[in-house]
Amino acid sequence: MSRFLIILCVIYIILAVYGFQGFKTLFKNQWTQIAYGVLFLGALSFFIFKVLQYVPGKALQPGTAIAGGVFFSFLMFALVLGFFLLIEDIVRLFAFGYNKINGLVEGTPKYLPSRRKFVSIIGLGLASLPFGALLYGMYKGKYNYKVLKYELEFDDLPDAFDGYQITQISDVHSGSFDDKDKVAYGIDLINQQKSDAILFTGDMVNNKTEEMEPWADLFSTLSAKDGVYSVLGNHDYGDYIGWDSDDAKAKNLQDLKDLQTTMGFDLLLDSHRYIERDGDKIALVGVENWGRGRFKKAGDLERAKRGIHKDDFKILMSHDPSHWEDVVINDDYHFHLTLSGHTHGMQFGVEIPGFIKWSPVKWRYKYWAGVYKELGQFINVNRGFGFIGYPGRFGIWPEITVITLKKKGLT
C-alpha cells in the first residue's frame, strides 16, 4: 500500500479506538462492545484486502469501490463521534487542571470528571446520521432514479417546436454498475417519457470501452422520434488509467465512438445537426469535453457552430458546466439552452424542492444541479444517471431530466 493509505488506516484505527471510549460509556454489555470492534476491524480488513488486489493503472472494480464506501462510512462515524469526545476531553482536562490547582485530593469523584452519558448519546446520534446515509446510499440510493420535469419559455422558439420535449441523461459511468435489473428499470423510465429527442451529455464509461459492452444492448433500446444524440465527457477519453501505449489509448476511444454508433447514438464531435418540424428548425450542437482547470479542453465551440446561423434557435450539449460559465454564455451566437452534467451533485447532499438544495460540490461549481439562467440563456446541469468513486447516492438521486420547450405568447 502507498504511504497515504497506510496513514489513512492508522488514523482510522486511532479514531475507532478513541470512539470506543464513548461507545462503552453507553453500552456496558461485553458482546455489544466486541461487536463494535469486529465491525470496525471487518470494514478495515475488507478495504485492505481489496486495495491489495488492485492493479495500478487498471480500472477500479465495483467490489473495490464498495469496500472503499464501507470503509469511508465507518471512518465518518468514528470521526464525528471522536469530535464530540474530543470536546468533552478538553473540558475534562480543564476541570482536572482547576481541581489540581485548588488542591482537590486525588481519587475523589471530581478530581478527573468521568465521561458524561449525554455527550456520548449526542455524539453517537449525530455520528449515525452520515454513517446511515452513506450505507443507505450504497444499498438503495444509487438506483433511486428520479424524473425531473421542467418547462422553459423562449421568445424566439420556432412555433412548430412549442411543446417540444427533450429527455437528457448524463454520466452513465457503466463501469460502476452492478445490477442489470435496476439499470433496465432506469432505461424503461427514460423510454416511458416518450420524448421527441434523447440527449446524452457524456461520461459513458469510467475509463474503458469494455465497461459499456455488457450494457450496450440495454442502452440500444433507447428510442425517440428525432433520435438519440450524445457527446463525450472527460472520463470517456481514458485519461485516468495507465495504457500500454498511446495507440492502445487511441483505439479505446475509437472503440467507444464506434460502440455508440452501434447502439444508435448520433455522437456529436464539435459538430451540429438540424432538427426540422413543419418547415421550422432548431440547431442541436455538441462539443467534446471542455473543463476548467486540469480537465481536458478538447471541445472546440467555434468548429461546432460552423454552418449554423446566429439567429437559429440553438441547443448545446457540453459535458462540463464550467464551459458554459467560462465560454458559452459570453459567445455572440447566444445558445438558448445548454445541457451539461459532470458534477453528479457529488452524489451526496440535501434537496427539498422549494426549500433547500445543498451539496459540498457547490463550493467547486457555481452551476452544479438543475436549471439556471444567465444573460437570457438557460443551462440544465443533470445530476447523473450513474455513479463513480463512492458507490452510492444519498439526497442527490440519479436523474432523468425532461425539458419541454415553450414559446412565449403561445403558452
C-alpha positions as CSV (number, residue, x, y, z in Angstrom):
1,M,0.0,0.0,0.0
2,S,1.1,3.6,-0.5
3,R,2.2,5.7,2.4
4,F,-1.0,7.7,2.1
5,L,-3.2,4.6,2.6
6,I,-1.1,3.4,5.5
7,I,-1.5,6.8,7.2
8,L,-5.3,6.7,6.5
9,C,-5.6,3.3,8.0
10,V,-3.6,4.3,11.1
11,I,-5.9,7.4,11.5
12,Y,-8.9,5.0,11.1
13,I,-7.7,2.7,13.9
14,I,-7.0,5.7,16.2
15,L,-10.4,7.1,15.7
16,A,-12.1,3.8,16.1
17,V,-10.3,3.2,19.4
18,Y,-11.0,6.7,20.6
19,G,-14.6,6.5,19.6
20,F,-14.9,3.2,21.6
21,Q,-14.5,5.3,24.8
22,G,-17.8,6.9,24.2
23,F,-19.4,3.7,22.9
24,K,-18.6,1.8,26.1
25,T,-20.0,4.6,28.2
26,L,-23.5,3.8,26.9
27,F,-23.1,0.1,26.1
28,K,-21.9,-2.0,29.0
29,N,-22.6,-5.4,27.5
30,Q,-19.4,-7.2,26.6
31,W,-20.8,-8.7,23.4
32,T,-22.0,-5.4,22.2
33,Q,-18.6,-3.9,22.7
34,I,-17.0,-6.8,20.9
35,A,-19.4,-6.3,18.0
36,Y,-18.2,-2.7,17.7
37,G,-14.6,-3.9,17.4
38,V,-15.5,-6.7,14.9
39,L,-17.4,-4.3,12.6
40,F,-14.7,-1.7,12.5
41,L,-12.0,-4.3,12.0
42,G,-14.0,-6.1,9.4
43,A,-14.5,-2.9,7.4
44,L,-10.8,-2.2,7.6
45,S,-9.8,-5.7,6.6
46,F,-12.2,-5.7,3.6
47,F,-10.8,-2.4,2.4
48,I,-7.2,-3.5,2.7
49,F,-7.9,-6.8,1.0
50,K,-9.5,-5.0,-2.0
51,V,-6.7,-2.4,-2.1
52,L,-4.0,-5.1,-2.2
53,Q,-5.9,-6.8,-5.1
54,Y,-6.0,-3.6,-7.1
55,V,-3.6,-3.4,-10.1
56,P,-2.3,0.2,-10.6
57,G,-3.3,1.7,-13.9
58,K,-6.3,-0.6,-14.2
59,A,-10.0,0.3,-13.9
60,L,-11.5,0.3,-10.4
61,Q,-13.8,-2.7,-9.9
62,P,-17.2,-2.3,-8.3
63,G,-16.2,-4.6,-5.4
64,T,-13.2,-2.3,-4.6
65,A,-15.5,0.8,-4.7
66,I,-17.9,-0.9,-2.3
67,A,-15.0,-1.8,0.1
68,G,-14.0,1.9,-0.1
69,G,-17.5,3.1,0.6
70,V,-17.9,0.8,3.6
71,F,-14.5,1.9,5.0
72,F,-15.4,5.6,4.5
73,S,-18.8,5.1,6.2
74,F,-17.1,3.7,9.3
75,L,-14.4,6.4,9.1
76,M,-17.0,9.2,9.1
77,F,-18.8,7.5,12.0
78,A,-15.6,7.5,14.1
79,L,-14.7,11.0,13.0
80,V,-18.0,12.6,14.1
81,L,-18.1,10.6,17.3
82,G,-14.4,11.5,18.0
83,F,-15.1,15.2,17.5
84,F,-17.6,15.2,20.3
85,L,-15.5,13.1,22.6
86,L,-12.5,15.4,22.0
87,I,-14.5,18.5,23.0
88,E,-15.6,16.7,26.2
89,D,-12.0,15.6,26.9
90,I,-10.8,19.2,26.6
91,V,-13.4,20.3,29.1
92,R,-12.4,17.4,31.4
93,L,-8.8,18.4,31.1
94,F,-9.5,22.0,32.1
95,A,-11.6,20.7,35.0
96,F,-8.7,18.4,36.1
97,G,-6.3,21.4,36.0
98,Y,-8.7,23.5,38.0
99,N,-9.1,20.8,40.6
100,K,-5.3,20.2,40.8
101,I,-4.6,23.9,41.4
102,N,-7.3,24.1,44.1
103,G,-5.8,21.1,45.9
104,L,-8.6,18.6,45.4
105,V,-7.5,15.3,46.7
106,E,-6.6,12.7,44.0
107,G,-9.1,9.9,43.9
108,T,-12.2,12.0,44.8
109,P,-15.1,11.8,42.3
110,K,-14.5,15.3,40.9
111,Y,-10.7,15.1,40.6
112,L,-10.9,13.9,37.0
113,P,-14.5,14.1,35.8
114,S,-15.8,11.0,34.2
115,R,-17.4,10.9,30.8
116,R,-21.0,12.1,30.7
117,K,-23.5,9.9,29.1
118,F,-25.4,12.7,27.4
119,V,-22.3,13.8,25.4
120,S,-21.8,10.2,24.2
121,I,-25.5,10.0,23.3
122,I,-25.3,13.2,21.2
123,G,-22.0,12.0,19.6
124,L,-23.4,8.6,18.7
125,G,-26.6,10.0,17.4
126,L,-25.0,12.6,15.1
127,A,-22.3,10.1,14.0
128,S,-25.1,7.7,13.0
129,L,-26.6,10.2,10.5
130,P,-23.8,10.3,7.9
131,F,-23.0,6.6,8.6
132,G,-26.6,5.5,7.9
133,A,-26.9,7.9,5.0
134,L,-23.7,6.6,3.3
135,L,-24.7,2.9,3.8
136,Y,-28.3,3.6,2.6
137,G,-26.9,5.4,-0.5
138,M,-24.9,2.3,-1.3
139,Y,-27.8,-0.1,-0.8
140,K,-30.7,1.8,-2.3
141,G,-29.8,5.3,-3.4
142,K,-27.6,4.6,-6.4
143,Y,-30.5,3.3,-8.4
144,N,-33.2,5.5,-6.9
145,Y,-34.0,7.2,-10.3
146,K,-35.9,10.4,-10.3
147,V,-37.6,12.0,-13.3
148,L,-37.3,15.8,-13.0
149,K,-39.5,17.9,-15.4
150,Y,-39.1,21.5,-16.5
151,E,-40.9,23.9,-18.8
152,L,-38.6,26.6,-20.3
153,E,-40.0,29.5,-22.2
154,F,-38.3,31.4,-25.1
155,D,-39.4,34.4,-27.1
156,D,-37.8,33.2,-30.3
157,L,-38.6,29.5,-30.2
158,P,-39.9,28.4,-33.7
159,D,-43.7,28.0,-33.5
160,A,-43.5,24.3,-34.6
161,F,-41.4,23.5,-31.6
162,D,-43.7,24.8,-29.0
163,G,-44.2,21.8,-26.7
164,Y,-41.1,20.0,-28.0
165,Q,-39.9,17.6,-25.3
166,I,-36.3,16.5,-24.6
167,T,-35.0,13.9,-22.3
168,Q,-31.5,14.4,-21.0
169,I,-29.3,11.8,-19.3
170,S,-25.7,12.2,-18.3
171,D,-22.8,10.5,-16.6
172,V,-23.7,6.8,-17.0
173,H,-20.3,5.5,-15.7
174,S,-21.2,2.0,-16.8
175,G,-18.1,0.5,-15.2
176,S,-19.7,1.1,-11.8
177,F,-23.0,-0.7,-12.5
178,D,-23.6,-4.0,-10.6
179,D,-27.4,-4.6,-11.0
180,K,-28.7,-5.2,-14.6
181,D,-32.4,-5.2,-13.5
182,K,-32.1,-1.8,-11.8
183,V,-30.3,-0.3,-14.8
184,A,-33.0,-1.8,-17.1
185,Y,-35.6,-0.1,-14.9
186,G,-33.9,3.2,-15.4
187,I,-33.8,2.7,-19.2
188,D,-37.5,1.9,-19.2
189,L,-38.2,5.2,-17.3
190,I,-36.3,7.1,-20.0
191,N,-38.4,5.5,-22.8
192,Q,-41.6,6.0,-20.9
193,Q,-41.2,9.8,-21.2
194,K,-41.8,9.4,-25.0
195,S,-39.7,12.5,-25.7
196,D,-39.0,13.8,-29.2
197,A,-35.3,13.5,-28.6
198,I,-32.9,11.9,-26.1
199,L,-29.7,13.7,-25.4
200,F,-26.8,12.1,-23.5
201,T,-24.2,14.6,-22.2
202,G,-21.1,12.4,-21.7
203,D,-19.2,10.0,-19.4
204,M,-20.5,6.7,-20.7
205,V,-17.6,4.8,-19.1
206,N,-15.2,5.3,-16.2
207,N,-12.2,4.6,-18.3
208,K,-12.5,1.8,-20.8
209,T,-14.9,0.9,-23.6
210,E,-15.2,-2.7,-22.4
211,E,-17.1,-1.4,-19.4
212,M,-20.0,-0.4,-21.6
213,E,-20.1,-3.7,-23.6
214,P,-22.3,-5.6,-21.1
215,W,-24.8,-2.8,-21.0
216,A,-24.8,-1.9,-24.7
217,D,-27.9,-4.0,-25.5
218,L,-29.9,-2.2,-22.8
219,F,-28.9,1.3,-23.9
220,S,-29.6,0.3,-27.6
221,T,-33.3,0.2,-26.7
222,L,-33.4,3.9,-26.1
223,S,-35.6,5.4,-28.7
224,A,-37.0,8.8,-29.6
225,K,-38.8,10.2,-32.7
226,D,-36.0,12.5,-33.6
227,G,-33.1,10.3,-32.4
228,V,-30.6,9.8,-29.6
229,Y,-27.7,12.1,-29.6
230,S,-24.5,12.2,-27.5
231,V,-21.2,13.9,-26.7
232,L,-18.1,12.8,-24.9
233,G,-17.2,13.5,-21.2
234,N,-13.9,13.7,-19.5
235,H,-13.9,10.1,-18.5
236,D,-14.6,8.8,-22.0
237,Y,-11.0,9.7,-23.1
238,G,-9.3,7.1,-20.8
239,D,-7.1,9.8,-19.2
240,Y,-7.3,8.4,-15.7
241,I,-5.6,5.0,-16.0
242,G,-2.4,3.7,-17.5
243,W,-2.1,2.4,-21.0
244,D,0.5,0.1,-22.7
245,S,0.8,2.6,-25.5
246,D,-0.7,5.7,-27.0
247,D,-2.1,3.5,-29.8
248,A,-3.9,1.4,-27.2
249,K,-5.5,4.5,-25.6
250,A,-6.5,5.9,-29.1
251,K,-8.0,2.6,-30.0
252,N,-10.1,2.5,-26.8
253,L,-11.5,6.0,-27.6
254,Q,-12.3,4.9,-31.2
255,D,-13.9,1.7,-30.0
256,L,-16.2,3.8,-27.7
257,K,-17.2,6.1,-30.6
258,D,-17.9,3.0,-32.7
259,L,-19.9,1.4,-29.9
260,Q,-22.1,4.5,-29.6
261,T,-22.8,4.3,-33.3
262,T,-23.7,0.6,-33.0
263,M,-26.0,1.5,-30.1
264,G,-27.9,4.0,-32.3
265,F,-26.4,7.1,-30.7
266,D,-25.5,10.0,-33.0
267,L,-22.2,11.2,-31.5
268,L,-21.6,15.0,-32.0
269,L,-17.9,15.7,-32.0
270,D,-17.7,19.5,-32.3
271,S,-20.5,19.4,-34.8
272,H,-24.2,20.0,-35.2
273,R,-27.4,18.7,-36.6
274,Y,-30.6,20.4,-37.6
275,I,-33.9,19.0,-36.3
276,E,-36.8,20.0,-38.6
277,R,-40.6,20.2,-38.0
278,D,-43.3,21.7,-40.2
279,G,-40.8,23.9,-42.0
280,D,-39.1,25.2,-38.8
281,K,-35.8,24.0,-37.4
282,I,-33.6,24.1,-34.4
283,A,-29.9,23.5,-34.2
284,L,-28.5,20.8,-32.0
285,V,-24.8,21.5,-31.2
286,G,-22.4,19.1,-29.5
287,V,-18.8,19.7,-28.3
288,E,-16.2,17.5,-27.0
289,N,-15.2,17.8,-23.4
290,W,-14.1,21.3,-22.2
291,G,-13.5,21.7,-18.5
292,R,-11.9,24.4,-16.3
293,G,-8.6,23.8,-14.7
294,R,-7.0,20.3,-15.1
295,F,-9.8,18.9,-17.1
296,K,-9.4,18.2,-20.8
297,K,-10.1,21.1,-23.1
298,A,-10.8,19.2,-26.3
299,G,-14.0,21.0,-27.2
300,D,-14.0,23.5,-30.0
301,L,-17.1,25.6,-29.9
302,E,-16.1,27.6,-33.0
303,R,-15.8,24.5,-35.1
304,A,-19.1,23.1,-33.7
305,K,-21.1,26.2,-34.7
306,R,-19.7,26.5,-38.3
307,G,-22.6,26.2,-40.7
308,I,-25.3,27.4,-38.3
309,H,-26.7,31.0,-38.2
310,K,-26.7,33.4,-35.3
311,D,-30.5,33.7,-35.4
312,D,-31.1,29.9,-35.2
313,F,-32.6,28.5,-32.1
314,K,-29.7,26.5,-30.6
315,I,-29.4,23.7,-28.0
316,L,-25.8,23.0,-26.9
317,M,-24.6,19.7,-25.4
318,S,-21.4,20.3,-23.4
319,H,-20.4,17.9,-20.6
320,D,-18.8,20.3,-18.1
321,P,-20.9,23.3,-16.8
322,S,-17.7,25.3,-16.4
323,H,-17.6,25.5,-20.2
324,W,-21.0,27.3,-20.1
325,E,-19.8,29.7,-17.4
326,D,-16.4,30.5,-18.9
327,V,-17.1,30.4,-22.7
328,V,-20.6,29.8,-23.8
329,I,-22.7,32.5,-22.1
330,N,-20.4,35.1,-23.5
331,D,-20.3,33.8,-27.0
332,D,-22.0,36.1,-29.6
333,Y,-24.1,33.2,-31.0
334,H,-26.4,33.1,-28.0
335,F,-27.0,29.4,-27.1
336,H,-30.6,29.3,-25.9
337,L,-30.2,26.1,-23.9
338,T,-27.1,24.3,-22.8
339,L,-27.2,20.7,-21.3
340,S,-24.4,19.6,-19.1
341,G,-23.6,17.0,-16.3
342,H,-20.2,16.2,-14.8
343,T,-20.8,17.3,-11.2
344,H,-23.0,14.4,-10.1
345,G,-24.2,16.8,-7.4
346,M,-21.3,15.0,-5.6
347,Q,-23.8,12.1,-5.1
348,F,-24.4,13.4,-1.6
349,G,-26.4,16.3,-0.3
350,V,-29.8,17.6,0.8
351,E,-32.6,18.6,-1.5
352,I,-36.1,19.6,-0.5
353,P,-37.8,21.2,-3.6
354,G,-38.7,24.8,-2.8
355,F,-36.7,24.9,0.5
356,I,-33.1,23.7,0.2
357,K,-30.7,22.4,-2.4
358,W,-27.2,21.8,-0.9
359,S,-24.2,19.7,-1.6
360,P,-20.5,20.2,-0.9
361,V,-19.9,20.3,-4.7
362,K,-21.4,23.9,-4.7
363,W,-18.0,25.1,-3.3
364,R,-16.4,23.8,-6.6
365,Y,-19.1,24.6,-9.2
366,K,-21.4,27.6,-9.3
367,Y,-23.8,25.7,-11.5
368,W,-24.0,22.2,-10.2
369,A,-27.5,20.8,-10.4
370,G,-30.8,21.9,-12.1
371,V,-31.8,24.8,-14.2
372,Y,-30.0,28.2,-14.2
373,K,-30.5,31.3,-16.3
374,E,-27.8,33.9,-17.1
375,L,-27.8,36.6,-19.8
376,G,-31.1,35.3,-21.3
377,Q,-29.6,31.8,-21.7
378,F,-30.5,28.6,-19.8
379,I,-28.4,25.7,-18.6
380,N,-29.5,22.4,-17.1
381,V,-26.9,20.5,-15.1
382,N,-28.0,16.9,-14.9
383,R,-27.2,15.1,-11.6
384,G,-26.1,12.0,-13.5
385,F,-27.6,8.6,-14.3
386,G,-24.8,6.6,-12.7
387,F,-22.1,6.9,-10.1
388,I,-18.4,6.7,-9.6
389,G,-16.0,6.6,-6.7
390,Y,-18.4,6.4,-3.8
391,P,-20.7,3.5,-5.0
392,G,-23.9,5.1,-4.0
393,R,-26.1,8.2,-3.7
394,F,-27.9,9.9,-0.9
395,G,-30.0,13.0,-1.2
396,I,-28.8,13.7,-4.7
397,W,-30.5,10.9,-6.6
398,P,-29.8,9.6,-10.1
399,E,-31.6,11.8,-12.6
400,I,-33.6,11.7,-15.8
401,T,-34.4,15.2,-17.0
402,V,-37.4,16.0,-19.1
403,I,-37.4,19.5,-20.6
404,T,-40.4,20.9,-22.5
405,L,-39.7,23.9,-24.8
406,K,-42.4,26.5,-24.8
407,K,-42.9,29.6,-27.0
408,K,-43.8,32.7,-25.0
409,G,-47.1,34.1,-26.2
410,L,-48.4,30.7,-27.2
411,T,-48.3,29.3,-23.6
